[in-house]
Amino acid sequence: MSMLYYWLAFCLGMVFYAAYLSQSFLLAQGMIYMKETDRSPSLLWLFTRLLGFILRTIPSLLMRPIPLILWVLGLGLTVQYSFAP
């Protein structure tokens, strides 16, 4: 059960980190939207852009040095606990 908490915390951390990195992207997209339509984007529009950015960013975040070490360590611990008597 403790490995489930590890993976949940890791995934949640990656999502929040990707959301943090999306701030400048969302700001730029919102400014473009406001120039084209002369009104503020809706909350649904912002939410879909945020989800799209997070889904595109997560794979590249996993290849950075620190998350990659955590990813490999977590996989190794999961396998070790799976086959432990």
Secondary structure, 3 states (H helix, E strand, C coil): CHHHHHHHHHHHHHHHHHHHHCHHHHHHHHHHHHHHHCCCCCHHHHHHHHHHHHHHHHHHHHCCHHHHHHHHHHHHHHHHHHHCC
